[in-house]
């Protein structure tokens, strides 16, 4: 699993793997041009790790596609990459895919050679958390603020997410980051003539297209027609709801100080101050698609309108009933202390600071962001990840409603 955040310094591009965004952090660094800048956030066991290589500039960066990258694990060189890959059409990706595998406890180092420059960084991979479990619930019409800088409330249906896990190492200070995703899917039985009851087609029969969406890597039963989506929450799109562990990273205004001076925990980082050597309990809320715009996926009732089109079912209508499933996935990243303090700086730069710098909200102004790279700049972070999965609905079948009401339009 690749992390949501890639990190930057003096104009370095930041990569968000869940959104495919590329942005720059603008810093006043006119005397820092042409420095080798390497960035990566590498996860133990992941098959999609990569790093970026660039040269810094006054207002922009120059991507480097022909550098030499050497990956070492515990002092042994395990992978050498000579330049970025190109596809069959000659298009270049401008990132260096890392296929080398490593485990918690390993020391990982990435070295980059370009021209007469040599930069390197890395660290010891933290231990993952254990004994994870997830409790999900549903609340309608919850009043909330999108972040602590909001001056008004919005309302939305929410998935309540309670995650429990054990601290990774009671003998050390441990640092973490949390990310949440969700998936929704419906599946409907296909009869011997290839018909299935289409929830998006006014509940009439539709011929199977043999097109199947695989949700979270799970194979699809060929007996069903299946549709679904997988959604990555942006880190600031789920809400702490006064959780003490995550709220410890929030700096709130006092007295007459304006609310814009506060620092939010945008990226959901935390440490083990509240649960060192024991179990953590974290509670957040996420905007829900259930009972809102996704009624096709989770209808209150299902119908059969095919008789108006001379469509006759081969089986009892319950054979064709849609089955709805909603899952949430919580990724607990065990991160290094340098990554933790780097993200604290990003939090202080203001809301959504990973996308754009907002000077009116920032407590830091133009600052040089921390770097753990020697011989250049940037950051090479290493981490481990534990995914905890919970299911709010598993093959939920709505009530059969007979025949859907028809909407009549009158022209005056």
N, C-alpha and C positions, 0 to 999 in steps of 0.2 A: 504494500500500500504506500502510495506516494503522498507526502504531506501536502497540505493546502498552501504552505508558505515557502517561497524562496526569497532570499534576502539580498540586500543591495547596499552599495555605498558609492558616493559621488557619481550619480547618474547611472548606476548599474540597473539593468532591467530586472524586475521582480516577476517571477513566474508563479501563477496559481494553477495547479494541475487540474482542479475541479472546474475552473472557468475558462482556462486557456488565455487568461489576461496577461498582457505585458505592459508594464508601466515603469516610469522612472521616478527616482527620488532626486529632486533638484537641490543641490547643495552648492554653496559658494566655495569653489575649489579651483580657482583659475590657475593655480600653480601646481595642480595635480593632474597632468595630462600625459597620456601614453603609458600609464601604469598597468601592468598585467593584473586583471581582476577575475577571480574565479569564485563561483558560487555553486553550492549544491546542498541538498538536504537528503541524506541517504538513509534508507530504512532497512534494518536487518531483515533478510529473507525476501525482500521485494524484488520483482522482476522488471520494474520500470524506473529504476534509479537513473539519474543523469546529472551532469553538471553543465554549466555554461561558462564560456571563456570570452573575455572582451578586453579591450583597452579603454581606459577611462578618457573622458574628454571634458571640456568646459561645460557643454550643454547637452552632450549626447555620448553614447558609447559606440565603439566599433566592434562588432561581433567578429570573432576569430574562428575560422573554420579549419585551419591547417596546423593547429597546435598538436603537440605530443602530450598525451595524458597517461600517467602511470599510477596504477592503484596497487597499494601494498596492504596486506593484512598480517598483523603481528610480525612486521619486519620482512616479510617475504613478498616479492613482486608477483602478483597474481594476474594482472591484466595490463596490456599496453594498447593504447588507441592512438592511431596516427591519422588525425583529421576526422571531421564529421562525415557521417554516411550520406550518400545521395540515393534518391530513388531511381526507378527505371527511366524517368524523364530528365534526370540530371538535377532535380531540385534538391537543395541542401537544407538540412534541418537546423543547423547552427547550434545544436546541442550534442553532447558526447554521451551516448548511452553506456551505462555501466552495467555489465552483465556479471561481474564478480560478486559472489555471495559471501556474506559474513554473518556472524552470530553475536548475540549479547556477550559482552566481556571482551570481544576482540578489539584490538587497536587498529583502526583504519586510517590510512593516510593517502591523500590524493596529491600527486605532483604534476605540475603543468610546465612544459618547456615551450617557449616561443621566442624566436630570435635569440638575443643574449639574455633573456629574462627567465627566471626560474622561481615559481611560487608554489607553495604547498600548505596544506592544512588538513585537519582531521581530529581524531580523538578516540576515546574508549567508548564503545557502544553501551549505553545503560541497560540494566536488566528490566524486562517487561513486568507489568503488574500481573497478578494472578487472581483466581477465584472471582472472576467477574460475573455479574448478573444484572438483569435489566427488568424494570417494572414500568409498564406503559399505561397511560390513562387518557381520557378524552374530556375536555371542558369546552362548553360552548360560550361564545360571545365574551371572551375575556378582555377586559380593558388593560392596556399596556402602553408603555412608551418604547419606541423603537430603540432608543439608547438614552443614556443619561443626559444627553444634550437636547433631547426633544422637549418642546414647550407645551405639547398637547398629547392627548391620549388617542390611540387607535383601538379598534375592537377586532378580534379575530377568534376563530375556533382554534384551540390549542391541543397539541399532544403533550401530555406531561411525561417527562422522562426522568426516572430515578435509576441511577447507576451505582452499583456497589462493587468495590474491588479491594484487593489487599495491597498494601504498600510494597514496593518492589524489593527494598533492602532496608531493614531496620537499623543497620549499622552506619548508614551514610545519609547525607542530605539528598533528597530526591526531588526532581522537578518534572512537571508534566504539562501536557497540552491536550485539549479535548476537541474532537470534531464529530459531528453528527450528520448522518444521511438517512434517507428514507426511500422505500420503494412501494409502489402500489401496482396491483395486477388483477385482472379478471380472467377466468378461463371458463369456457362453455363447451359442453360435450358435442362431438360431431357424430351424426348418425351414419347409417350405412350408405346413404345417398350423398354424403358430403355436406349436409345441411347443419347449420348451427344457428342459434338464436342471437342475432346481433343487437347488442345493447345500444349501439350508436345509430342504428338504422330503424328506429321506431318499432323495435321488437318484432322485426320480420326475419324470416329465414334468409340466410346468406350462404353462398357456396364457400367452402373452405378454400383458402388460397395456399394452404400449407406454409404460411408465413408465421414463424414463431419467434417471440421475443424471449430471450433468456434473461431472467432477473437474477442479479447477484451471482452469475455464473452457474446457476442451477439448470440442468437439462430439462427440457419441456416434454411432458407426456404427449406422445403423438395422437392420443385419443382426444385431445382438447385443442380448440382454437384459443390462443392466448395473446392478450395485449397487456402492455404495462409501461411504466416509466420508473426511472431511477432519478432521485433528486438530491443534489448536494446543497445543504444549507451553507450560505455564506457565514463566516464565523460570527458576524454581528447580527445575524437574523434569528438567533435563538437567545433566550432571555434567562438571566440568572435567577430572577424571582427571589432575591434575598438569600440565596444559598450562601452559607458562611464561608465555605472553602473558596469559591470563586469570587465572592464579594471582598475577600481579604486583599485582592489586587486592585480594588476600586478606591480611588482617592476622591472623597466627597468634599464639596465646598462647605465652608462654615461662615456664619455671620453674614456680613454684607458682601462677601466675595461672589462674583457672578458665577452662575452655574457653568459657564463655558470654561471656567478654570479647572474643572474636575477632570480626572483621568479615568476612563472606563477600561474594563478588562475586555477589550475588543476581541482578542484572539484566544480567550478562555485558557489562560495559563494559570498554574497554581503550583504550590509545593506541599510537602507533607507535614507542615507545622501542626495541623489539626489531627493528624492520624499516624504519626510516625510509628512504624512497626505494627500498625493495626489496620483496620478496614476503613475505607473512605465511603461516605454516602453523599452523592451530589445530585441535586434536583434542579432541572431546568424545564423550560417550556419551548416548544417549537410550533410555528404556524402550521396548521393542518390543512390538507386538501380535502379531508373527509367532510362530507355533508356541505361542501361549498361548490367550487367550480368543477369538481371531479365526480359529479353525480353519476356519470356514465360508468365510473369504476365502482361506485358504492351507492347503488340506487336504493331508495326506500322500498320500492316494489319492482317486480319484473312482470312483463305482460307477454301476450302473444297476439299480434295483429295480422298474422299471415293468412288467416282465413279470408280476409278481404281481398287477397291476391291469389286465392285458390291454392294456398300452400298448406298441405296437410301433413301433420307430424306423423312419423312412423312409431313414435313412442308417446307415453304419457308426458305431459308438458314438463313435469318435474325432471325428466331426463335432461332437458336443455337448460336448466336453471343456471344462471351465472354464479360463479364462486369467486368471492372477493378476498384478497389477502393484502394486509398492510404490515410492513416491517420497518423497524428503526434499527440503525446500526450506530453504535457509539465506539469510536476509536480513541483509545487512551494511549497517547504517545509518551514514552519515557524519554525525556530530552536532557541534554547536557546543561550545565550551569551557564555556559557562554550563550547558548541559544535562548535560554530563559531570560537572561538580562538584556539580550538583544531585542527580544519581543517587548520587554518592558519599555524600552526606548521607543519602539514603534507605537505602543499604546499611548505614550505621552505626546506623540506628534499630532494626535487629534483623531476624530472619527474617520473610519475607513482609510486610515493613513497608509495602508498597504497599496491603495489604489491612487491616492492623490494627497498631496500635502496641503493642509488647510491652515494657513498661518493664523487666522482669527481664532482657531480652537487649540492651537499647539502651545504646550508649555515649554517646549525646547527651543523653538526657533530653528535657525539653520545651524545644525551641529554635524560633526563627523560621527557617523554611526560606528559602533564597535565592529572590529574585524579580528578573526582568529587566524588569518592567513599570513604566513611569513614570506618575505620576498616580493610581496605584492599587496593586494587588498581583496576584500570580499569575505565570504564565510563558507567553510565546509563543515556542516553540522552532521552528526550521526545520531541515530535514534532507533528505538525498538517500538513496536506497536502491538497492542492487544485489542482485538475487536470483540465487542459484546453485542449480541443480537437479541432483539425482543420482537414479539409478534402481537399486535393489538387485535387483528382479525386474521384468522386462519381458515380459508375456505368458507367464509361467511356466505350464506344463501339468504337473500332477501325474501320477503313474503310474496307469494304469487298474487297479483292484483286483478286477474281476469283480463280486462281490456282497457288499454290506456285511453284516457279522456282525449277527445279530439278538440283542438283549438279552432274556433270558427272566427273568421274575419269578415266584417261587414263594411261595405263601401257606401258611404252616404252620398 
